[in-house]
Amino acid sequence: MKKILLLCALCFAAITTYSQNEDRKWSVGAHGGLVQYSGDIGSDLYKSDQAFYGFAALSVNRYLGKHFDASLFFTRGEAGYIDHNTVNTIERPNNFLVRHNTSNLLFNFYLTKPNAVVRPFIMAGAGVVWYEAVYAIKHERFEFSVPTVGGGLVFNMGPVVALRLQESFMYTTSDNIDHLNANGDNDLLLYHSAGLTFNLGKMKDSDNDGVSDKKDKCPGTPAGVGVDALGCPLDRDGDGVADYLDKCADISGLASLNGCPDKDLDGITDKEDRCPDAFGLINMGGCPDTDKDGVVDIDDKCAGTKAGYKVDATGCTLDNDKDGLVNEEDLCPDKAGILAFKGCPDTDGDGVADNEDRCPSVKGTISNKGCPEIAREDIVKINVIASKIYFETGSDKLKLISNSQLDDLAAILQRYDGVTLTVEGHTDNVGDDAYNMDLSQKRTNSVKSYLESKGIASSRLNAIGYGETKPVADNKTAAGKAKNRRVELKTSY
């Protein structure tokens, strides 16, 4: 019973590891043939002077790849040998006869692909042998056949039937099936077989389109999609886009546009293109925008707009203040102005546009950038003030006597709010040049700081120290040195 279970287990192993071909994964076969012996008694391999011992076999096969499969052969038959040298002598005839069953798991390598008409192959494997208790064997025996090797030819006669011719050499694990253990070499049985194999199963059609996977050039076709003989979806207009994906199935188009045409080749299908006969922009609905103002030509009422100019919905340039100058050319786009002043107004009518008029609400002169002339008496007073600015000796600290003068200067500057004042500081040549330069700068900074404290904007004040570089008198005399130690105040617009 254990032996039968082992044979069944080997049969199951073969069934679960073999595929016959890509469409039909299984095959079974029926075979018959002759057995020849080689062992201690002698050898009748490929000889014809012995009695012929036959066997029958069944096989189960499974495909493993284009050049590999596995098979299980189960045989039943007899094997024997007669030593003719002892038959007609007084010696005891040297012969034997056994009935045996075998099960071999074989792996086959084919030299050609599954669709070839003739497929040469070689094989190797192992199995079991079960000797029945008949003839000279008193008790049934069980042993292994390791290895089993061979080869042969398979002739494909259609998608189902094939003729298999095979030679198998089976080496047993014992050396006494012939009742003789003489030279230590195990017994060998040679099986010459011929048979028919039958491929099982139905055609594999993974996408269920009616075309087998082996012939299907377009696997994975969605369910319900009509296909041609090669399993590829139908394409009525022949544009390379299958009908089920083609949004224009009856008009040849472009694959990039889901099968729809695009006459002007601007990337928008004709049915979605506002200008199907003119190359245009995708973001413009397929229409051109020649002047590139963001309004397509068919909607543009002001063609030829200059590059960069902003336009309204009709393609015309903007003029916010309605003064006749477009915003990009109007220096004052939000205030109606005069063409001569590039769109800017002149509120005080002094001939200086407000955007350049430093005193836009007070009528002035062009030379003073729109501000009025400083009165003569104020100019004189500024000069007098400059001569009455005093500092502590060797210091940038203002003397108290200078404060009233600077207060008067601040009052004048507040009346002329467009005036810029430059404070220049000078020294005589006594002392180091660098020291004198630094001292003059610090003194002008002191004047500037005082004026700022009186409400004069820093942007209207400049402070420059010249040291001893710009004398106005001879530094060789005390009077000349006194003149060179000075502060100068200069106004400008």
C-alpha angles and dihedrals in degrees: 000000000000090000092053091050091051092051090050091050091053090048091052091049091054093048092053095049105046136084121181100202142333096274100032112035100187137052136176127200144196118212142174137183150122133299124215127190136220121181147101095323095051143280133273096176108150091354129124103201094088132079112271116247116197137201140186125217144190124203139194120198137190129190118240101172143326091293103023139066138153128227140186116215119195114188136182124190148096135284130191149142138217121205101215091194091070102036098086097034134084088252118102109267111256107222144112142195128198137175112220144173124208137192117191130181107210134185115210129203116200122204093209134045124267094260094057117111093224120036117186112199145178125208144193135183147115140251150158134277124210117195115201122225097253135111111007095346108094096184128033114256135207128201142145133261108219116197118012113186138167147114145223149153133287119203113199109216096178141319092302112027130057134172113229123198114186143176116200128187112199119191113199124216091232135059104211112070084110089053089247132100105184118135103019095248114128119240120266129207122196118204120201106193141173127182150139126259124202123207113226135202133046131282113285112236107170096181095040094230095133095255119103118246089243092061098030109111091183108045118184097041108168117254116273096020115132114240138190127236092284093053095253121135117261119263110192097182094042095229095131094256115109115241093243090057096035113101088192099038096166097046122065110241145150126299090222089060096046092262098309123129125249110191096185093041094227095134097259122104116246093245091055097037116102087199104032094169098048126065108245146157126285092226088050095056092258096304127122125247103201098182092040094228095134095258117101118238095250090058098035114108093178106048118187099041112174115258113270096018114130117234140190127243091284094054096254122133120258125252106180097182095039093228095133098262121102116238095253091056097037114093088198102035095169097047123063108239147158124294090225089058092047093255099316124123127236102215098180094040095230095132094257116108115238092245090060099030111106088195101035095167097045123065111241143149132287091235089056092048092252097317125118122256116267109251116255093239091052091053090051091048092051090054091050091049090052090057092052100054108112134182134197111268112279090357141097092225113119118235114238090243088067095058096077090050092051090048089058089048091052090051091054092049091050090056091052101044093172095059123105117209124209117199112203122191125202136180138190121251097264110122135006117337094229091048092051091049092051093045093051091051093049091050092052089048089054090054091048092049092051092052091048088054087058093056102269111141115246089228089066094053130076123184120197128173117203099176112199094332097102109043119176095193141029111286090206092081131057091234091052092050090050091055092049092055096078149123120228124200118203125183127204143156 
